[in-house]
């Protein structure tokens, strides 16, 4: 384990948790962290999480933010900052109101990033910022300036011209095919995420139809990108009957990028049918509770595991020799 433990920093605390109870003056009262209405959740989201106050988060010695990062980084070789958009602003939903009544609140980004960089050096911990969704202008550039790795998910890396080419991914980034907040590649390919958002009332019927139409185009564009990159042949079958080859090709695609880090999700290796988490649901889906469908002892015998392990070995087996890990 060259990197060590890779730990996660949640975007907020439980409203009724021990942290908010023991340090009440440091947390926003009367509102919770959420997300405004958007295409994947047309009514918005209320995550029922407490936010540190923007006027106190970097005040004091140590500050609440420094104490939080120190508690995490002392055990971690790498830290993932959930919802890194919060460095610049957080969307807060008033108590007993709806996300439609919420508003963005600015945070002291310069002070927070300075403290984060200092903590990263002190504990020799890599930092990855989940810089997805509706980001404040310039946030990615500000994070890159202090050495925070961007978070690049294959299905998100698209433009009007199609999927971003592997060579155009940034070096200061972690690349992956999927995350705990998304369907596996197989689920994405089949549109299972679209169906589940409709099932749990996150989007309307009309929006669901639009998402299905878009996904059809995305599948076509991904095949074109994988073919152009040499990951699959133009004469190969690319339907569901050959999905395993597509999953391996998708991992080869991200492995070939110049990104400093590449991660592989266990659920993709075992082709899980149930997603780990569906953002925006807290009562209608058993988030974080689906169990792995394969015994750990049987993992190494799975063709998918062997295929993706071979890809990572070929592209990433000697990254230290090229300075991609040792120089972070």
Secondary structure, DSSP 8 states (H G I E B T S, - for coil): --S--EEEE-SSEETTSHHHHHTGGGB--SEEEEE--BTTBTT-EEEEEE-B-TTTTT-BTTBHHHHHHHHHHTT-SEEEETTGGGGTEEEEEETTS-GGG-EEEE--HHHHHHHHHHHHHHHT-EEEE---SS--TTHHHHHHHTT-BEEEEGGG-EETTEE--GGGS-SSEEEES--TTS--HHHHHHTHHHHHHHHTTSS-HHHHHHHHHHHHHHHHHHHHHHHHTTSS-TTS--SGGGHHHHHHHHHHHHHTS--SEEE--HHHHTT-SS-S--TT-SSSS-TTT---SS-GGGGGG-HHHHHHHHHHHHHHTTGGGGTTTTT-
